[in-house]
Amino acid sequence: MKRTVIFDLDGTLADTSGDLIAAANACFEALGHGPMLDETEDQLTAFHGGRAMLRLGFSRLGPVDEADVDREYHPFLKHYEAHIDVKTTLYPGAEAAVEALLEAGYAVGICTNKPAGLAEVLMTRLGVRGLFASLIGADTLPVRKPDPAPYRHAVELAGGDATRSMLIGDTETDAKTARAAGVPIALVGFGPEGAGVDRLRPDAILPHYDALMEVTGRLIG
C-alpha cells in the first residue's frame, strides 16, 4: 500500500475565498442589502463554509436567526456553482507539488467539507481533477470533517495506507480531523491566518508548496 497525502481544498489547494464571498454577498444583495462581507478581511470565514459566511453577514445586520441562514444557504450554493471559478486559483506551486508526489510514488486524494459535486466541478475547471485518486466531500458520507471517517475513506479510495498517511490543511477543522484519525497534520502558512496556524500545534507548517516533498518525507517517509 502506498504512502498517502490527503489535501483539504478550500484555503489549502486553492484560494476560493473571492468566489465564496461573492456568492454570499449576492444573497444579501438579493435581500436588498449591500455586500455584507469583505473579500480581504473575511477570507478566514470564507474557508469555514457558506453557513459561516451567511451567519457573519446576518450578524452585521442584527441578531442572527438561524432560519435566515438556512433559507439563504441554497441560493448561496446556486450562485456559487454558477460562478465557481471566476476568481479562484490554485496556490502557487500546488499543481507541481502534487505531480512531484505522484512521481515519487505517493497516493494523493482530497477530503473537503465542500459539497462533493461542487468540489468535482471546481477541480475539473481548474484542470487538476485527474491528479487526485479520490475526492471526498461534505456529503459523501453521513459525517464530515472533523470526524475521521471521510479522511480514512479518502485514503482508502486513493489506494493508500492509512498508517502511512497525512493531511494537508489550513484550519482547526483539519487539525482536529488529523488528530482524530491519528495521523500527522501539516497546515499551510500562506492562508489568511498565515503563521498564526502555529497556535493549532500542527506537526509541520508548510510555508510554500516548494517545501511539500521535504515535509511529507519527514512526517511519513
Secondary structure, DSSP 8 states (H G I E B T S, - for coil): -EEEEEE--BTTTEE-HHHHHHHHHHHHHHTT----S-TTTTHHHHTT-HHHHHHHHHHTTSS--HHHHHHHHHHHHHHHHHTTTSS-EE-TTHHHHHHHHHHTT-EEEEE-SS-HHHHHHHHHHTT-GGG-SEEE-TTTSSS-TTSHHHHHHHHHHTTEEEEEEEEEESSHHHHHHHHHHT--EEEESSSTTGGGGGGG--SEEESSGGGHHHHHHHHH-
